[in-house]
Amino acid sequence: MQPCPRFPARPRAHRHYILLLVPAIAGALLFSSCNHSFSPKGPFKQQLVTYSLLTDERDRQFVRIYQTYDVDGFDPFQNKTDGQVVGAQVAIVDGNTTYMMRDTILPRASTSHYDSPIHAYVGDFSARRGRSYQLVLDLGQGNSATATVTVPDYLTRLWMVTGFNLDEPGAEQKKVLYVWIYAASTALTKGYAGQMVVQYQILTPSGWQDREDEVPPDEGYSLTNRVISRNNENGGLSFSRSNVMYRSLLLAITGSNPNTSIVFKRLVFRVLQVDQNLYDYYKIVHGFQDPYTIRYDQPDFTDMSSGFGLFGGYTIDTLVHELPPNFGYNQ
């Protein structure tokens, strides 16, 4: 058997040179990188941002168009000029009907940052349930954008199941009981949210005023858990509120207004239906149930053909329970 050949050992001098070469190369790379300025800001490209939500809840629809902006530093609040787009041709098309939106100036609720009024494109019509609409923007010079939405349809059924007397929420103080709202929707509904509010009148120095407050869910009020997915198998929608939270709200209203006349009028249960576009946008913004982290793996949502934005639709259905004139929490 031939012995295995023995390779000559590398001279120690070579090893010494290699050990000296490694830090020299690292130092050279570090020195060269210091010659290039670093900025956390990426390249800026101006984009259109469009917002519009169609609904049959009102007989007037709105479209708002903006342009993205850059600032010299790193604080976006440096910008004091609202990037609203005016003078555009905006239309919403429903089959053979075209609604031309007019450029309108609206008052701004808060002028703490921007002191200019709001420019919105307004059309006087009510969205029809189950219909599809196309938004068409023309800003001139070949700059245009489109989007499509289908408004949720009518509920096929809406009903209430009560586990306690709504007129006497304090009768069962030692038990947690619920009122349930059930509904059946069509495939056009992607998500929904439920709400229970107490409507009442309160006597102020200027006269009687109508007010309403929401009965929160037992798990707490949070935007991240308001809109949930529809049951795709049977189209079922449901939500509940407890007698504990209902009674707590009544006591909070009367307790914060002592020696004031209050008349509780009714309970209103609302079912909000949202379309695919609005649901997808909401879930990208609020879908990850962790308020302490920022997700980089989720893209910005847009259903616009150019730029960014949201063209969505929603509907609201209600059930009303009138409270008796001798309701026990009146004062």
C-alpha positions in Angstrom: 0.0 0.0 0.0 1.3 3.4 -1.0 1.5 5.8 1.8 -0.7 8.9 1.5 1.2 11.9 0.2 2.1 14.5 2.7 1.5 18.1 1.8 4.1 20.5 2.8 3.2 22.6 5.7 2.5 26.3 5.0 5.4 28.4 6.2 4.6 30.3 9.3 5.6 33.6 7.6 2.6 33.2 5.2 0.3 32.8 8.2 1.7 35.9 9.7 1.1 37.9 6.5 -2.5 36.7 6.4 -3.2 37.7 10.0 -1.9 41.1 9.2 -3.9 41.4 5.9 -7.3 40.7 7.4 -7.5 43.7 9.7 -5.9 45.8 6.9 -8.7 44.9 4.5 -11.4 45.5 7.1 -9.9 48.9 7.9 -9.8 49.8 4.2 -13.5 48.9 3.8 -14.5 50.9 6.9 -12.5 53.9 5.7 -14.1 53.8 2.2 -17.6 53.5 3.7 -17.0 56.6 5.8 -16.5 58.6 2.6 -20.2 58.0 1.6 -22.9 60.0 3.4 -25.8 58.0 4.8 -29.4 59.0 5.0 -32.4 57.0 6.3 -34.6 58.7 3.8 -35.2 56.9 0.5 -35.9 58.5 -2.9 -39.1 60.4 -3.0 -41.7 60.0 -5.8 -44.8 62.1 -5.6 -48.0 60.0 -5.8 -51.7 60.6 -5.8 -53.7 59.6 -2.7 -57.5 59.3 -3.1 -60.2 58.6 -0.5 -63.9 57.9 -1.0 -66.4 55.8 0.8 -69.9 55.3 -0.7 -72.9 54.6 1.4 -76.7 54.8 1.3 -76.7 56.3 4.8 -76.5 59.8 3.3 -77.6 61.4 0.0 -74.2 63.1 -0.6 -70.9 61.4 -1.5 -67.4 62.7 -1.1 -64.0 62.2 -2.9 -60.8 63.7 -1.5 -57.6 63.8 -3.6 -54.1 64.6 -2.2 -50.5 64.4 -3.3 -47.7 62.9 -1.2 -45.1 65.4 0.0 -41.5 65.4 1.2 -39.8 67.5 3.9 -36.3 68.7 4.4 -35.8 66.9 7.7 -37.4 63.8 9.2 -40.5 65.2 10.8 -43.6 65.0 8.5 -45.3 67.7 10.6 -42.8 70.2 9.3 -45.1 70.5 6.3 -47.7 73.3 6.8 -49.3 73.1 3.4 -52.0 70.6 2.8 -51.3 68.8 -0.5 -54.9 68.9 -1.7 -55.5 68.4 -5.5 -58.0 71.0 -6.9 -59.3 71.4 -10.4 -59.5 67.7 -11.3 -62.3 66.1 -13.3 -63.9 63.5 -11.0 -66.8 61.2 -11.9 -68.5 58.2 -10.3 -70.2 55.9 -12.8 -73.1 53.6 -12.0 -73.9 51.6 -15.1 -75.3 54.1 -17.6 -75.5 57.0 -15.0 -72.5 59.3 -14.5 -72.3 61.5 -11.5 -69.9 64.5 -12.0 -68.4 65.5 -8.7 -68.1 69.2 -8.1 -65.1 70.8 -6.4 -66.4 72.1 -3.0 -64.8 73.9 -0.1 -65.7 72.5 3.3 -64.8 73.9 6.8 -62.0 72.2 8.6 -62.9 70.9 12.1 -59.4 71.6 13.5 -57.0 74.2 12.3 -54.2 73.3 14.7 -52.0 72.1 11.9 -53.5 73.2 8.6 -55.5 76.5 8.5 -56.8 76.1 4.9 -60.3 74.8 4.2 -60.9 71.3 2.9 -61.3 70.8 -0.8 -63.6 67.9 -1.6 -65.4 66.6 -4.7 -69.1 66.3 -3.9 -71.9 64.5 -5.6 -75.6 64.5 -4.6 -76.7 60.9 -4.8 -77.2 58.0 -2.5 -75.3 54.8 -3.2 -77.6 51.8 -4.0 -77.0 48.6 -2.2 -75.7 45.7 -4.3 -74.6 48.0 -7.2 -71.1 48.5 -8.6 -69.5 51.9 -9.0 -66.4 53.1 -10.8 -64.4 56.1 -9.7 -62.7 58.0 -12.6 -60.1 60.7 -12.0 -58.7 63.0 -14.7 -56.0 65.4 -13.6 -54.9 66.4 -17.1 -51.6 65.8 -18.9 -52.3 62.1 -19.0 -52.5 61.8 -15.3 -55.6 59.6 -14.4 -56.7 56.9 -12.0 -59.7 54.6 -11.6 -61.1 52.2 -9.0 -64.2 50.0 -8.6 -66.4 49.1 -5.6 -69.5 47.1 -5.0 -71.7 48.3 -2.1 -72.9 45.6 0.3 -76.5 44.4 -0.3 -79.5 44.4 2.0 -79.4 42.0 5.0 -81.7 39.0 4.3 -82.6 38.9 8.0 -82.0 40.9 11.2 -83.3 39.9 14.6 -82.7 40.2 18.4 -82.5 37.6 21.2 -82.6 39.0 24.7 -81.3 37.2 27.8 -82.6 39.9 30.1 -85.2 42.6 30.3 -83.9 45.7 28.4 -86.3 47.9 30.4 -84.9 46.7 33.7 -81.1 46.1 33.3 -80.5 46.0 37.0 -83.0 43.3 37.9 -80.3 40.6 37.6 -77.3 42.3 39.1 -75.6 39.0 40.2 -75.7 37.5 36.7 -74.0 38.4 33.5 -76.7 38.2 30.8 -76.6 39.2 27.1 -78.7 40.6 24.3 -77.7 39.1 21.0 -78.1 40.6 17.5 -78.2 38.2 14.6 -78.2 38.9 10.9 -77.8 37.2 7.6 -75.9 38.8 4.8 -75.1 38.2 1.1 -71.7 37.4 -0.4 -71.1 41.1 -1.1 -70.4 41.7 2.6 -66.8 40.9 3.5 -66.8 42.2 7.1 -69.0 43.8 9.7 -69.2 45.5 13.1 -71.9 45.8 15.7 -72.9 48.7 18.0 -75.4 49.3 20.8 -76.1 52.8 21.8 -78.3 54.5 24.3 -80.2 57.6 23.1 -81.4 60.1 25.7 -82.4 63.7 26.2 -80.7 65.9 28.8 -81.9 69.3 30.0 -79.3 72.0 29.6 -79.5 75.8 30.2 -80.2 76.2 26.5 -83.0 73.5 26.5 -83.3 69.8 25.9 -80.5 68.2 23.9 -80.4 64.8 22.1 -77.4 62.7 23.0 -76.2 59.1 22.6 -73.5 57.0 24.1 -72.3 53.5 23.1 -72.5 50.4 25.3 -69.0 49.0 25.0 -68.4 45.2 24.6 -67.2 43.2 27.6 -63.7 42.7 26.1 -63.2 46.5 25.9 -63.4 49.1 23.2 -60.7 48.8 20.6 -60.5 49.6 16.9 -58.4 46.5 16.3 -61.4 44.2 17.1 -64.3 46.2 15.7 -64.5 44.9 12.2 -64.5 41.1 11.9 -64.9 38.7 9.0 -68.3 37.5 7.9 -69.1 33.8 8.2 -68.7 32.7 4.6 -70.6 29.5 5.0 -74.0 30.9 5.9 -73.4 34.7 5.8 -74.1 35.0 9.5 -73.3 38.1 11.5 -73.7 38.4 15.3 -72.7 40.5 18.3 -73.7 40.8 21.9 -73.7 43.2 24.8 -74.1 42.4 28.5 -76.5 43.7 31.1 -73.4 44.7 33.2 -72.0 47.0 30.6 -75.4 48.4 29.8 -76.2 49.2 33.4 -72.7 50.6 33.9 -73.2 53.1 31.1 -76.6 54.2 32.5 -75.0 54.8 35.9 -72.1 56.7 34.3 -74.5 59.0 32.4 -76.6 59.8 35.5 -73.6 60.0 37.8 -71.8 62.5 35.6 -74.9 64.7 35.4 -76.3 65.0 39.0 -79.3 67.2 39.6 -80.0 67.2 35.9 -83.1 66.0 34.2 -82.4 63.0 31.9 -84.9 61.0 29.9 -83.7 57.8 28.3 -85.5 57.3 25.0 -84.4 54.2 23.2 -81.7 51.6 22.5 -80.4 51.4 18.9 -78.5 48.4 17.6 -76.5 49.0 14.4 -75.0 46.5 12.0 -72.2 48.0 9.8 -71.4 46.0 6.6 -68.2 46.8 4.7 -67.2 45.8 1.2 -64.0 43.9 0.2 -61.9 47.0 -0.4 -62.7 48.6 3.0 -62.3 45.3 4.8 -58.9 44.7 3.2 -57.7 48.2 4.1 -59.0 47.9 7.7 -57.3 44.6 8.2 -53.9 45.8 6.9 -54.0 48.8 9.2 -55.5 47.0 12.3 -55.2 43.3 11.5 -52.1 42.5 13.5 -53.3 42.4 17.1 -50.2 43.8 18.6 -50.1 47.6 19.3 -46.4 47.5 20.4 -44.8 46.4 17.1 -44.7 47.7 13.5 -45.2 45.2 10.7 -42.8 45.7 7.7 -44.1 42.6 5.9 -47.5 44.1 5.1 -47.8 46.4 2.0 -49.7 49.7 1.8 -53.2 48.9 0.7 -54.6 50.6 -2.4 -57.3 49.7 -4.9 -56.6 52.6 -7.2 -55.1 52.0 -10.6 -52.6 54.8 -10.1 -51.1 56.1 -6.8 -52.6 55.1 -3.5 -56.0 55.3 -1.9 -59.2 53.7 -0.9 -62.5 53.5 -2.9 -64.8 51.5 -0.6 -68.4 51.2 0.5 -70.5 50.4 3.6 -74.1 50.2 4.8 -75.8 50.4 8.2 -78.9 48.6 9.3 -80.6 49.2 12.7 -82.9 47.7 15.2 -84.6 50.0 17.7 -86.0 49.2 21.2 -88.1 52.0 22.7 -87.7 52.5 26.4 -90.8 53.0 28.5 -91.7 56.5 29.9 -91.2 55.3 33.4 -87.7 53.8 32.8 -86.1 53.4 36.2 -82.9 55.4 35.3 -84.7 58.6 34.3 -84.1 61.5 36.6 
